[in-house]
């Protein structure tokens, strides 16, 4: 009868080889412990995935979104409607823009690329500041939704166009010699944004009426004068407004007056 033998046992070397083959996490791979629980909710803080549909780009999505915003306002914009206009499904859009909030961040930054700021070494700082303010106002009136979303569009100020715009303003006001350039800029932009928001809302109301601004004012004037008839300090203002032949020139004059007041105040802050 053959002698029974035990099967060969693995040597220590073989055991170690098997241990090396066990799956391990790469040294540089992120772990759950190191991953942020609440990532920053901004398109500028998220790494963009490679485009999987070359015909559809983030830039084309943003351009079409701005067209929709200009025409119909924020309420009318949705990812579904935008996808239909681009002949793309929602899944295709989400490869480039994760949410509507991200889309608004991108749209805001795109518009800021239209705003100009004169060079920091401009010989007349007041004229340069007025030009920058006027450029902002013009962009806000071309895109009536802009001013109303500046405080809501996520971290839009991290966008490259808005950062470049802010840098140019900071260079201008620093070069002039303001002790606190950021405070001076905030005062200027606070006025411009406030006036632009009101003006854009007015123009949106006029546009929805289907009338020209002159015709809309003419139709509104009798009711406005009647409402002001018992208020002595308002009667003259409403009567003079009714005689204004050019409402655009009237709005420009109002903006210029307030801007001069702001710049006069800022001039007092400059060192002698």
Secondary structure, DSSP 8 states (H G I E B T S, - for coil): -----------HHHHHHHHHHS----TTS--TTTS-SS---SGGGS-----S-TTS-HHHHHHHHHHHHHHH-GGG--HHHHHHHTT--HHHHHTT--SHHHHHHHHHHHHHTT-----TT-S-HHHHHHHHHHHHHHHHHHSTTHHHHTTTSTTGGGSHHHHHHHHHHHHHHHHHT-TTHHHHHHHHHHHHHHHHHHHHHHHHHHHHHTS-HHHHHHHHHHHHHHHHTT-HHHHHHHHHHHT-S-HHHHHHHHHHHHHHHHHHHHHHHS--
